[in-house]
Amino acid sequence: MSVYDELTSVQRCLDDLYRSLGRLEQQMGGGGLDTRRVRVDADHLRDSVALLRDSASNASARRPDLVTISDTPYDAALWTDSDDEGLGARDRHAP
C-alpha cells in the first residue's frame, strides 16, 4: 500500500472512532471527565494524522530526481594512487 492509502485507512478508522465516541457519550450520559479525555485524545490523533498527511505531500513534492549509475567498470587508473583500505600502502609493511 502507498502512504496515501495508509493515511486514508487511518483517517477512516479515526472517523469510526469519532462515531463510536459519540454513541458512547450518549449511552453514558454526557461529558464526564473520562469521556472528555478520550475525546481530547481523539482530537490530538486527528491533528497528528493531518500533520502526517501534510508532511507526506511535501516529501513527495521535493523528491530529488534519480541519477542513473552506469554498470561499466571504472577506469583502473583512478585507483593507482590509493591505498588498499585497511592493508596500508603497497611499499610499506605493518609494524
QUICORCOR-V882062 format. One record per residue. N is the residue number from 0. RES is the residue in one small letter. NEAR is the number of other ideal C-beta (glycine too) atoms within 10 Angstrom. D_CENTER is the distance of its C-alpha to the mean C-alpha in Angstrom with 1 decimal. Layout:
{{N,RES,NEAR,D_CENTER} {N,RES,NEAR,D_CENTER}}
This chain:
{{0,m,8,13.5} {1,s,9,11.5} {2,v,14,8.6} {3,y,12,11.6} {4,d,9,13.6} {5,e,12,11.3} {6,l,17,11.2} {7,t,13,14.9} {8,s,11,15.6} {9,v,16,14.2} {10,q,15,16.4} {11,r,10,19.3} {12,c,12,19.1} {13,l,16,19.2} {14,d,11,22.1} {15,d,10,23.8} {16,l,16,23.4} {17,y,15,25.0} {18,r,10,27.8} {19,s,11,28.4} {20,l,15,28.5} {21,g,11,31.0} {22,r,10,33.2} {23,l,12,33.0} {24,e,16,34.0} {25,q,9,37.0} {26,q,7,38.0} {27,m,11,37.8} {28,g,8,39.7} {29,g,8,37.5} {30,g,10,35.4} {31,g,11,35.9} {32,l,7,33.9} {33,d,9,31.7} {34,t,15,30.9} {35,r,12,30.2} {36,r,10,27.8} {37,v,15,25.9} {38,r,17,26.0} {39,v,10,24.6} {40,d,12,21.7} {41,a,15,21.0} {42,d,12,21.2} {43,h,10,18.6} {44,l,15,16.3} {45,r,15,17.1} {46,d,10,16.5} {47,s,12,13.0} {48,v,15,12.1} {49,a,12,13.8} {50,l,9,11.9} {51,l,15,8.5} {52,r,16,10.6} {53,d,10,12.0} {54,s,11,9.0} {55,a,15,7.9} {56,s,12,11.6} {57,n,9,12.0} {58,a,10,9.6} {59,s,11,11.5} {60,a,7,14.7} {61,r,6,14.6} {62,r,7,13.7} {63,p,5,16.6} {64,d,4,19.3} {65,l,6,19.7} {66,v,5,22.6} {67,t,5,25.0} {68,i,6,26.4} {69,s,6,29.8} {70,d,5,30.9} {71,t,6,34.3} {72,p,6,35.2} {73,y,8,35.3} {74,d,8,38.8} {75,a,7,40.2} {76,a,7,41.8} {77,l,8,38.5} {78,w,10,38.5} {79,t,7,42.2} {80,d,6,41.8} {81,s,8,38.9} {82,d,11,39.4} {83,d,9,38.2} {84,e,6,35.2} {85,g,5,36.3} {86,l,9,39.8} {87,g,12,41.3} {88,a,9,43.5} {89,r,8,45.8} {90,d,5,49.0} {91,r,9,48.3} {92,h,7,48.1} {93,a,5,46.4} {94,p,4,48.5}}
